[in-house]
Amino acid sequence: MQAAGIEQANTLVIAASDDAVNLSIMMQARVLNPQIRIINRFYNTNLGERLDHTLIDHLSMSVVGLAAPVFTFAALGNQAI
């Protein structure tokens, strides 16, 4: 992360497929740059929501959470964009 310039970065997007890896990267990034905005992909939506409420400049996104409304509309027979 240091070689990539994490100390000067404004935002970091973390999107590995493993929540534990994403959490570890997030913690390391905050140590190196406490003011960085972090957008984090978490499968565990409860963990993501807790981090969003606890941490400054943190946004968690869940593929399941983003897809749920589209899935619901499709299941009800409506068209979803």
N, C-alpha and C positions, 0 to 999 in steps of 0.2 A: 504494500500500500504506500509506503514511503516513496518508492521508486516511481509510482504513478502520480505522486504529488498530492496525497491526501491532506496534507497540512494546509494547502491553499485551496482546496476544493470547496465549492458552495453546497453541492448536493451529491449524495451517493445513492445509487439504486442497487439494491442487493436482491438477486433473484435466483439463487441456487435452489435446487429441488429439495433440500434438506433443511428443516427449520432450525436444527441445532447448529448447522454451519452458518446459516444466516444470522442467528443470534450471536455467535462467536465473532463474525465479521463486524457486526454492528458494534459490539463492545470494544473491539480493537480500534475501530474507526473513531469512536467517541473519545478514547484515550488520546489518540493522535490529533484530533481536531474536535474539541468540545462544542464548537458552534455549528458543525456541519448538519445540514438537513438530511435526514435519512428516509428513504422510501424502501420499505422492506416487504418482500413476499413471504407470507406465512401460510402454511396449510391449516395450522391451528388458529382459527379465528378468535378464540377466547384469549389466547396469548397476545395476538396482535392488538386486540382492543385494549387489553390491560396496559400494553406498552404505549399505545397512543395516548392514554389518559395519564400515564406516569411520566413519560419523557417529553422534553421540549423538542420541537421540530422533528417529530417522528410520525410517519404515516405508514400504516400497514395495509397491504392489499392481499386479498385472498382470491385465487382463481375460482374457488367454489362460491364465495360470496358474490363475486362479479357475475358469475354465470347463472346463479339461482333465479333472478328475475326473468331472464330469457327462457330458461328451462320451464318456469311456471307458466309463462305466456304460451309457450309451445304446447305444453300439456293440456292447457285449456282450449286449444284449438285456435288461438289468436296468432296473428303474424307478429313477429318481433324483429326489430332491426338491431 
